[in-house]
Amino acid sequence: MSFISSAAFYDGINGEAYVPYAEYLTECFSKAAIPVKEVLDLGCGTGGICAILAKKGYDMIGIDNSADMLNIAYCANSGLNTLLLMQDMRSFELYGTVQAVYSSFDCLNYLGSAKELGKVFALVHNYLEPGGVFAFDVNTRFRYEKIFDGMTYAYESGDDMMVWRSALSDNGKSCEFWLDLFLCDGKGGYRRERETQRQTCFSREEITGAAAGFTLLSQTGGKGFDGCGEAEKDYYLFRRD
């Protein structure tokens, strides 16, 4: 679940969605049974959404297990009311409770199994106040089969380039990503780095089965603002009992 040099490409791939995603989240927060002031971002990445919500007046906590992601997030959230912690979402600890939790850009798909998903839900339940909300998106099977399987994508960030290849497993439960990064050394040359990532395809039954102590408020398709159509993403909103 770690990201190395690919952190430099994250904002270029997702950045245009930060503002509309933050607006969607504020709508989700309005569905809480309690006022929302303190918010946890699980898998905050480079902290773009954290910064927008902090500017809206929320007290933000961002958790990510990548130092490279957090280094960028520190800059994005400089001078804002955002606490950034380097922790794994499967075992995170907070100093207190929050009234809302969210996880954006299919972060939960990086969990390895339904058991790990259950651990995350249990931790969120522990730190989320009764009546608070948990919002997240996950990739659908359609996206893995039709958008990722056997495909290659290329991204540029300044003088750097990333080539992204992906393939669905034989049983259709996981998708492997191979990232080749060509990073400019500033001297006219490049160094090559490689990352391997894996995502798990979770069904609605697995997600709702993991959500002990929560009530499902809504499940909707892709919003479009992140480049994903209705069939490619599922957006879930739960409220803690």
C-alpha positions as CSV (number, residue, x, y, z in Angstrom):
1,M,0.0,0.0,0.0
2,S,3.0,2.3,-0.2
3,F,3.8,4.9,-2.9
4,I,7.3,6.0,-3.6
5,S,8.2,8.4,-6.4
6,S,4.7,8.1,-7.9
7,A,3.7,10.7,-5.3
8,A,5.0,13.4,-7.7
9,F,2.3,12.4,-10.2
10,Y,-0.6,12.2,-7.8
11,D,-1.8,15.8,-8.1
12,G,-1.4,15.8,-11.9
13,I,-3.7,12.8,-12.1
14,N,-6.3,13.7,-9.4
15,G,-5.9,17.4,-8.8
16,E,-8.8,18.7,-10.9
17,A,-11.2,16.6,-8.8
18,Y,-10.2,18.1,-5.4
19,V,-12.6,21.0,-5.4
20,P,-15.7,19.1,-6.6
21,Y,-14.8,16.1,-4.4
22,A,-14.6,18.5,-1.3
23,E,-18.0,19.9,-2.2
24,Y,-19.4,16.4,-2.4
25,L,-18.0,15.6,1.0
26,T,-19.5,18.7,2.6
27,E,-22.8,17.4,1.4
28,C,-22.1,14.1,3.0
29,F,-21.2,15.9,6.3
30,S,-24.6,17.5,6.3
31,K,-26.2,14.0,6.5
32,A,-24.5,13.5,9.9
33,A,-26.8,13.5,13.0
34,I,-24.3,15.7,14.8
35,P,-22.5,18.9,13.8
36,V,-19.3,18.1,11.9
37,K,-16.1,20.0,12.9
38,E,-13.3,17.4,13.2
39,V,-12.7,15.3,10.1
40,L,-10.4,12.4,9.3
41,D,-9.0,11.7,5.9
42,L,-8.0,8.1,5.5
43,G,-5.2,7.8,2.9
44,C,-4.9,11.6,2.5
45,G,-2.2,11.3,-0.2
46,T,-0.8,14.7,-1.1
47,G,-3.3,16.4,1.1
48,G,-5.2,18.4,-1.5
49,I,-8.7,17.7,-0.2
50,C,-7.5,18.2,3.3
51,A,-6.3,21.7,2.5
52,I,-9.6,22.6,0.8
53,L,-11.7,21.4,3.7
54,A,-9.4,23.1,6.2
55,K,-9.9,26.4,4.4
56,K,-13.7,25.8,4.8
57,G,-13.2,25.7,8.6
58,Y,-12.9,22.0,9.4
59,D,-10.3,20.7,11.8
60,M,-8.5,18.1,9.6
61,I,-6.5,15.0,10.3
62,G,-4.8,13.3,7.4
63,I,-3.4,9.8,7.6
64,D,-1.2,8.2,5.0
65,N,1.6,5.5,5.1
66,S,3.7,7.1,2.5
67,A,6.4,9.6,3.6
68,D,6.6,11.0,0.0
69,M,2.9,11.7,-0.1
70,L,3.0,13.3,3.3
71,N,6.0,15.5,2.4
72,I,3.8,17.0,-0.4
73,A,0.8,17.2,2.0
74,Y,2.8,19.2,4.5
75,C,3.5,21.9,1.9
76,A,-0.1,21.9,0.7
77,N,-1.4,22.3,4.3
78,S,1.2,24.8,5.5
79,G,-0.5,27.3,7.9
80,L,-3.8,25.4,7.9
81,N,-5.5,23.5,10.8
82,T,-4.4,20.1,9.5
83,L,-2.7,17.4,11.5
84,L,-0.8,14.9,9.3
85,L,0.1,11.5,10.7
86,M,2.2,8.7,9.1
87,Q,0.1,5.7,9.9
88,D,-1.5,2.6,8.2
89,M,-5.2,2.8,7.9
90,R,-5.4,-0.8,9.1
91,S,-4.0,0.1,12.5
92,F,-4.3,3.9,13.0
93,E,-4.6,5.6,16.3
94,L,-6.0,9.1,17.0
95,Y,-5.9,11.3,20.1
96,G,-9.6,11.7,20.2
97,T,-12.8,11.3,18.2
98,V,-14.1,12.9,15.0
99,Q,-17.5,13.6,13.6
100,A,-16.7,12.6,10.0
101,V,-14.3,10.2,8.2
102,Y,-13.7,9.9,4.4
103,S,-11.4,8.0,2.1
104,S,-11.0,9.3,-1.5
105,F,-9.7,8.0,-4.8
106,D,-10.3,4.3,-4.2
107,C,-7.8,4.1,-1.2
108,L,-9.9,1.4,0.4
109,N,-9.3,-0.8,-2.7
110,Y,-5.6,-1.0,-1.6
111,L,-6.7,-3.2,1.3
112,G,-5.8,-6.8,0.7
113,S,-9.0,-8.6,1.8
114,A,-12.5,-8.3,3.3
115,K,-10.9,-9.0,6.7
116,E,-8.7,-5.9,6.4
117,L,-11.7,-3.9,5.3
118,G,-13.5,-5.0,8.5
119,K,-10.5,-3.9,10.5
120,V,-10.7,-0.4,9.0
121,F,-14.5,-0.2,9.6
122,A,-13.9,-1.2,13.2
123,L,-11.3,1.5,13.7
124,V,-13.4,4.1,12.1
125,H,-16.3,3.0,14.4
126,N,-14.0,3.4,17.4
127,Y,-13.0,7.0,16.5
128,L,-16.2,8.2,14.9
129,E,-18.7,9.7,17.2
130,P,-22.3,8.2,17.2
131,G,-24.2,9.9,14.4
132,G,-21.1,10.8,12.5
133,V,-20.6,9.8,8.9
134,F,-18.1,7.7,6.9
135,A,-17.9,8.5,3.1
136,F,-15.7,6.7,0.6
137,D,-15.4,5.6,-3.0
138,V,-14.3,2.2,-4.4
139,N,-13.6,1.0,-7.9
140,T,-16.2,-1.3,-9.4
141,R,-15.6,-4.6,-11.2
142,F,-16.5,-2.8,-14.4
143,R,-13.6,-0.5,-14.0
144,Y,-11.2,-3.3,-13.4
145,E,-12.4,-5.3,-16.3
146,K,-13.0,-2.6,-18.9
147,I,-10.7,0.3,-17.9
148,F,-7.6,-1.4,-16.3
149,D,-7.3,-5.0,-17.4
150,G,-4.5,-5.3,-20.0
151,M,-4.2,-1.5,-20.4
152,T,-1.2,0.8,-20.4
153,Y,-1.3,4.6,-19.5
154,A,1.4,7.2,-19.6
155,Y,1.5,10.4,-17.4
156,E,3.9,13.3,-17.4
157,S,4.9,15.6,-14.5
158,G,7.3,18.3,-15.7
159,D,10.3,16.5,-17.1
160,D,9.3,13.2,-15.4
161,M,7.2,10.4,-16.9
162,M,5.3,7.4,-15.5
163,V,4.1,4.4,-17.5
164,W,1.3,2.5,-15.8
165,R,0.4,-1.1,-16.8
166,S,-2.3,-3.1,-15.2
167,A,-3.9,-6.6,-15.3
168,L,-6.8,-8.2,-13.5
169,S,-6.2,-11.5,-11.7
170,D,-7.6,-14.7,-13.1
171,N,-10.3,-14.9,-10.4
172,G,-11.2,-11.2,-10.9
173,K,-10.7,-10.3,-7.3
174,S,-7.5,-8.2,-7.5
175,C,-5.8,-6.0,-10.0
176,E,-2.0,-5.6,-10.3
177,F,-0.4,-2.3,-11.3
178,W,3.2,-2.0,-12.6
179,L,4.5,1.5,-12.6
180,D,7.7,2.5,-14.4
181,L,9.0,5.9,-13.5
182,F,11.5,7.9,-15.5
183,L,12.8,10.7,-13.3
184,C,14.9,13.5,-14.6
185,D,18.1,13.9,-12.6
186,G,18.5,17.6,-13.6
187,K,21.6,16.9,-15.6
188,G,20.1,15.8,-18.8
189,G,19.7,12.2,-17.7
190,Y,17.0,10.0,-16.2
191,R,16.9,7.3,-13.6
192,R,14.3,4.5,-13.7
193,E,12.3,3.3,-10.7
194,R,9.6,0.7,-10.4
195,E,6.6,0.3,-8.2
196,T,4.1,-2.5,-7.9
197,Q,0.7,-1.9,-6.5
198,R,-2.4,-4.1,-6.0
199,Q,-6.0,-3.3,-5.5
200,T,-8.8,-5.6,-4.3
201,C,-12.3,-5.6,-5.9
202,F,-14.9,-5.4,-3.1
203,S,-18.5,-6.4,-3.7
204,R,-21.4,-4.5,-2.1
205,E,-22.0,-7.6,0.1
206,E,-18.4,-7.5,1.4
207,I,-18.6,-3.8,2.1
208,T,-21.9,-3.9,4.0
209,G,-20.8,-7.0,5.8
210,A,-17.8,-5.2,7.1
211,A,-19.8,-2.2,8.3
212,A,-20.9,-3.5,11.7
213,G,-22.3,-0.7,13.8
214,F,-23.1,1.5,10.8
215,T,-26.2,2.3,8.8
216,L,-25.9,2.6,5.0
217,L,-27.4,6.0,4.0
218,S,-26.6,5.8,0.2
219,Q,-24.7,4.0,-2.5
220,T,-24.3,5.9,-5.8
221,G,-22.3,5.5,-9.0
222,G,-19.3,7.6,-10.2
223,K,-19.7,11.4,-10.0
224,G,-17.7,12.2,-13.1
225,F,-15.6,14.8,-11.4
226,D,-12.8,12.3,-10.9
227,G,-13.0,11.2,-14.5
228,C,-15.0,8.1,-13.6
229,G,-18.4,7.4,-15.0
230,E,-21.3,5.9,-13.1
231,A,-20.3,2.3,-13.8
232,E,-16.7,2.8,-12.8
233,K,-17.0,3.9,-9.2
234,D,-19.3,3.4,-6.2
235,Y,-19.7,6.1,-3.6
236,Y,-20.8,4.9,-0.2
237,L,-22.1,6.9,2.7
238,F,-22.5,5.3,6.2
239,R,-23.6,6.8,9.5
240,R,-22.4,5.4,12.8
241,D,-25.1,4.0,14.9
